Amino acid sequence: MPETQEAKPTRRSLTADEPVVTRHKLSVGGKQVGYTATAGFLPLVTEYGEHEANVFFVAYTLDGGTKKRPLMFSFNGGPGSSSVWLHLGALGPKRVQMLEDGSMPPPPYKLAANRHTWLTETDLVFIDPVGTGYSRAADKETGKKFWNLDGDIQSVGQVIRLYLTRYERWTSPLFLVGESYGTTRAAGLAGHLIEKGIAFNGIVLVSSVLNFQTASFTKGNDLPYVLFLPTYCATAWYHKALSKDLQRDLQKTLRECEAFAGGRYVALLAKGDRLTASERKELVEQVSRFTGLSEEFVSGTDARVNIQQFCKELLRHERRTVGRLDSRFKGMDARAVGSEPEYDPSMSAIRPPYTSALNDYVRRELRFKTDLEYHILGGGFEEPWDWKTGKEGHPDTSEALRIAFAKNPHMRLMVASGYYDLATPYFATDYTLAHLDLDASLRSHIQTRYYEAGHMMYIHEKCLAELKKDMKSFVEWAS
């Protein structure tokens, strides 16, 4: 009998129709200014003509602008997130209407003009990496090429090169903005694209994570316990769970907590089982003091409280949890018992409004018609994400960022962090920046900014205005 051969997967039929172009108006300084929106696909094709994927993008360019106008490429994180959050939350000309503090309004959800749009300072291109938004790989096997750290950086780099070529923007001042895992991608892209002859004037990192050792609660890695402590403290302060002396002034309290975390806490954790009884008592008391958690609970964790434990425990007496993306938000689990929350209330607050608004906006205002599902967050990957860390250990693109600085000493960096962000804590970001091994002459090229909100600080109206103001100054400085 002839040998049976396994059937090869059928490659999806990919087409790349001409992007849809629409005209709109924007109010700037009391005047109506025109801008053009372009929505469509950029094809990822090999040198041999194989069409491997379509990447969805939405670009906004101010009418009357020249090719010398700044151009900023934007994406979110995950990995597995579309660009919707920065697009309709902070940067784009339209913004999802949330309540003033960023919490979810009642449905139906609406878009409003974004008076803090970044389009007034720079043209914008929002990129949905393969497997997010409307972006699709030709087939499951091809998708594996993109769903890993290196493949993701290379494919998004190819999209940027293709956009610069097709829209003749090679001589524009160039910027990147990434959020969350998008900051991992942005740092990697800076190092990758400098080798392709693409140098950036500036990079904006929103809620940054470059070195995953700072956020991985794994056996033998005490670093996250140290770096998360100030955000635990900020969260406890917000929910009025600290002692009276620590509740008076957030900034003063955080400086005190940071001093303990970066000093005595590190030294005591490093002793491990060699702690004396008095040292262990000191350790438990101090961690309890700065987290608002009971000494009994802290002792039970060996003064190593991970994020899930903290989110569940802080408000357990109220039968409430706190959010991971934004610890100002409270969740309601079915039971007060348990070691971790059932869900993240801060994600639950934003996902329905952004999903609804995006789907309506793309079809009705941008006139982009498709029956494809827009994958807001997850759902588009046909294979698990492959970190491919190998001998390097934790994923880390901070070295790529350092290399980009070294090879392009004109580049500038702005880092935006939220005090109530338990996904990418600000103290962990500060630690990573302090360990870039950056030449002393380049350290002044980095700006750090802090906001009294969470991971997506821009959902808070006050922080959105502050972020825009800081970005405007940054683009002027970096251009």
N, C-alpha and C positions, 0 to 999 in steps of 0.2 A: 504494500500500500504506500502511496506517496506520503511524504512527511507533511503534517499539517502545519501551516504557517499562521502565526498570530496576525490578525488584521491590524493594520496601522490605523491610528485615530484619524478621523476625517478633519482636515484643516477647515476652520471657519472661513467662509467667504467674506473677506474684508474689502470694503470700499472706502474711498476717501473723497467724498463729494466736496465741492467748493464750500468754504466756510460761509456762514450767513452773516451779512453785514447790516447793522441797523444804526440809525441816528437818534441821538437823545440830547437833552438839555440838562445843564447842571448850574445851580446857583452858586456863584463865587463872588463874595463881597457885595452882595445885592444885585449883581448882574447875571444875566443868563448867558452861559457859555456852552457851546456845542461840543459834543464828544461822540466818538464812533465806537461801537461795540462789535467785536468780531468773535463769533462762536463756531467752532468746528473741530476737525481732527487734523493732527499732524501724523503722517505715517512713519513708522519705524521700519526701514527697509535695509537689508544687508547689502554689502557691496556686490553681491551676486544677484540682486534684484528680488530676493525673497521678502515678501510683505509679512512681517512678524507681529505687528501690533498697530493699533490706532490709539493715539493719545488725544484726549479731549482737552481743549483749552478755551478760555474766554479772555479776550484782550480788550483793553480800553485805552484809547488814545485821544488826547485833547485836540480838537479841531484847531488848525492854525499853528500847531506846534511843529517844530523842525526835527530833523533826525538827531539834532544835538540835545534834544530834551532827554532827561533821565528816563531810564526804562528799568522796571523792577519785576523780576520773576518771583512768583509766590506759590507756596504749597504748604500743606499741613502735614500731619505725621501719621501716627498709628504704630507701626506700618499698617496701612490698610485704610487710611482716611483720605477722602477727597479734599479738595481745596475750599470747600464750602464755608468753613468756619472763618478764615481770614477774609474770604471773598464777600460774604454777606454779614460779617460781624464787625469788621474794622476797616478794611481797605477800600472796598468797592464803592461805587456811587449810590448803591442802595443797601439798606441795612434791615435785618430782621428786627421787628419791634418787640422788645422784651420789656419787663417792668424796669424801673429805674435802677434797681440794685442787681439786675441781671436775671431775676427769677422769671419763671414761665407765666405768660399771660393766658387767659382763657382762650380756647379756639373760637372761631377760625383765626389763623395767624396771618399777619400782614407784613408787607415791606414798606419802608418809608425812605425818603431821601436821606442820605447819610451826610450830614453837614460836617462830619469829620473825615470825609474820604481822603485818601492819599493821592487821588488822581489830580488834585490841585498842584501837587509837587512833582509827580512822576507818572509816566504812562505805566500801565499795569498789565501783566500777563499771568493768569491763574492756570496752573498745570495740575491735571489729575493723573498721577502715575498709573501705569498699567495695573488693572484690577480694581481701580477706584473710579468713582463717577461713571462716565460713559466709556472710559478707556478699556479696551479689550485686547487680549492676546489672540493670535490666530487659533491656538489650541492649547490644551492643558500642558502638553510637553513643552511647547514654546514658552508658556507662561513661567515655567521654572527658571528660565533665563533671567527674568526680571524680578522674581520674588525672593531676593536676597540682598544683602548689604551692597555688594559690589555691582551686581546687575542693575539695581535700582539707581545707583549713582550714575552709571554709564548711560542708561536709557534716558534719564531726565537731562543729562548733559547733552545727549543727542538731540532732544527736543529743543533745548535752548539754542544750540548751534543752528538747527533747522529754522527756528523762528527768526533769528538774526539774519539768516540768509534770505528767506522768502520775503521778509518785510523790510529788508535793507536797513538794519539797525546796528550794523557792526561798529559804527563810530559814535554811538550814543553812550553817555555815562551809564554804566551797568551796575545793577544792584540785585541782591537776593534777599528774600525774607522767608524764613521757615519757622514753623511752630512745632514744638514737641519733637517727635522723631524727625520732623522736617528740619530741625536744627542739626541733627545728626547728618541728614542728607546735605544741608547747605554747607557745612564744614567740609564734608567729603567732596562736594562739587567744587569748592574753591581750590582744593588741592588737585583735583582731577582736571579741571578745565584750564588751569594755568599751563598745564602741559600741552593743551590743545590750542594755545595762543589766545585764550579768553581770560582777561583779567577784570576783576570787579573793583569798582570804586568803593563800594561798601556792602556790608552784610548785616542784616538785622536778625537776631536770634530771639524769638519770643518763647519763653518758657523752655529753657534749653536743657538738653541732655546730650553730651558729646561722649562722655566716658561712662559706660553702663556699670562699671564697678561701683560708682557713687550711688546707684539706685537699686542694686541687686542684693536682696536680703538672703544671702547664701551662707552656709556653714563656713566659718573661718574668716568671713569678710565683715569686720566690724565697722567699716567706713560708713555705710548708710545710716547706722544707728546714731553716729555722730552728726552727720550732715542733715538728717531729718529733724533733729531735736529742735532747732530754732523755729521750724514751721509747726511742729507740735505745739510749741510755746505760743506762737502767734494765734493758732487755732483756739487754744485754751483761753487766751486773752480775749478773743472775739466772743466766745461763749461764756465769758465771765466765770471761768473755772479755776482761776489762779487766786493766790492769797492777795489780800488788799494791797500790800506794798508793791506787788508786781502788776496790779491792774491799773495803776495810775497813768503810766506813760508807755505806750507800745514800743517806741523806739528805744527808750532807756532799758526796758525789760529785754528786748532782743539783743542789745549790745552785751548785757550781763549774761544772757544765755549763750551767746556766741563765744564769749570768753571762756565760759565753763566747758562748752562742747569742744572747742579747739584746744583746750589745755588739759585740765584735770580729768575730764571724761575720757579723753584719748588715753591718758596714762593709766587710769584705773582699768579700763577695758583691756588694755594690753597685758595686764597682769594675769588675766584669766583665773585659773584655779589657785593662783598664788596670793590672791587677795587675803589680807588679814580680816578679822571680824570687824574691826573699827573702820577699815577702808570700805568694806562691803556696806556697812551701815551708812557711811558718808555717800557712797555711790547711789544707793537706793533713795536716800533722802533728797539728794539734789535732782535726780531724774524725776522724782515725784513732784518736787517743787516747781520745776519748769514745764511739766506736762499737764498738771492738774489731775493726774491719775493717783490712786491710792498707793501708799507704800507697800501694802500687801500685794497688789497687782504687779507693781514694778519688781518687787522681790521675786515673784513667781516667774518672771521673764528673764531673770538674771540681769536686770537693768538694760535689756535689749528688746525694745518694743518695736515690732514691725508695723508697717502702715495699716494693715488690715486689723490688727489687734487694737491699734489706737482709734481707728475710725469707729470700731464697735464699742469700745470701752468708755470713751470720754463722757458721753451722755447716756450711758446705759441706765442710770437712775431715772432719766426722763423717758425711757423706752424710745430713744432716738439714736440715730447714727449721724456721722458727719461725712461730707463728700470727699472724694479723692481729688477730682479735678478742681474743686472749689470747696474748701472746708467750711465756708460760711453756711452752706446748705445743709439742711437736716433731712434724714430719711426715716421711714417708719417700717421697721421689720415686723414680721408676724410675732416673733418671740424676742424677748430681751436677752435670753441665753444665746450662747454661740460665740465663736471666736472671730467671726468676720461678718461684715454686712451682707445682706441679700443683694443689694444693688448700690450703684453710685447715684445718689440723688441729684448731684450736679450735672451728670450726663443726662439723666432723665428729664431735667428741666430744659435742656437746650435741643435735644434730638428731634422731638416732634415739630417745634416751630421752624427749625432750619430745614428739615426735610420737606415740609409742606411748602415753605416759601421758595426754596430752590426749584422744585418741580414746576411750580406755577410760573415763576420768573423766567426760566429758560424757555419755556414754550410760548408764553403769552407776550413777553416784552422783548426777548432776544430772538424770537421767531425760529428757534431751533427745534425741529420736530423729529421725534424718534420715539419708538415704543420700548427702547431699551430701559431697563431699570437703572436709575442713577444710584450707585452704591455710595451712600453717604459715609458710612464707616463699617468696614468689614463686609463680608458677603460676596466680594468679587474675586477673592483668591480661591483658586481651585486646588491649591496645595498649601501646606503650612509654610510660613516664612522661614527661610533658611538663613540663619545668622552667619554660618561659615566662619566661626571665630578661630577654630583650629588652635595653633600654638599661641595665638595672640591673647587667648582668654576672653575677657569681656569685650564686646564691641566698643570701639573707640575711634572716633574720627578727629580727635583734638590734634593729633600729629599732622593730619592733612591740612588743618587750619593754620598751624604754625608754619608749615612749608609754604602755604599760599602767602602768608605775611612776609616770609623771608624772600620769596621770589618776586613779590609785588609790594614793596615797602610803602607804596602810596595808599594801600587799602586801609579802610576804616571799619570798625566793628561796633555795633550797638547791641547791647544785651538787655532785654526786658524781662523782669521776673515779678511774680505775684507773691505776696507774703502768705497767702492762704492756699498755695498750690502744693498739694501733697503728692502730685505725680512727678514733678520736676522741681524739687525744693530749691529756693534761691541760694541757700548756703552751700549746696552741692555744686551749683553753677559757679559760685565764687571760688570754690575749691579748685574746680577744673581750670578756670581762667588763671588762677595763681600757679598752676602746675603745667603751663604750656611750654615752659623753657623758652619763652619768647625773649629775643634780644632786648636789652634795656632801652634801646633807642626806639623801639616799637610799642612799648607798653602804654604810652600816652595815646595810642591810636584806638584804644578800647574805652567805650563808655558803658557804664552800667546804670540801669534805671529800675526803680522798684515801685510797685503799685499795691494799694490796699484792696486787692481782690485775688482771684485764683488763677488757675492755669490759663484760662481765657479771660484775662483781666478786662478786655474790651467789652464784655457783656455788661459791665458796670459803666453807666453813662459817664460818671466823673472820671474814671480811669481811661475811658476811650478818648476823652478830650485831652487828658494828660499825655497819652501815648502819641496822639497826632502831633501835639506840640513838640514833643521830644524828637519824633521822626523828622519833622520839618527842619529843625535845627541840624539834625544829623545829616540829612541829604544835602543841605547847603554846605556843611563842613566837608563832607566826603566828595562833593562834586568839584 
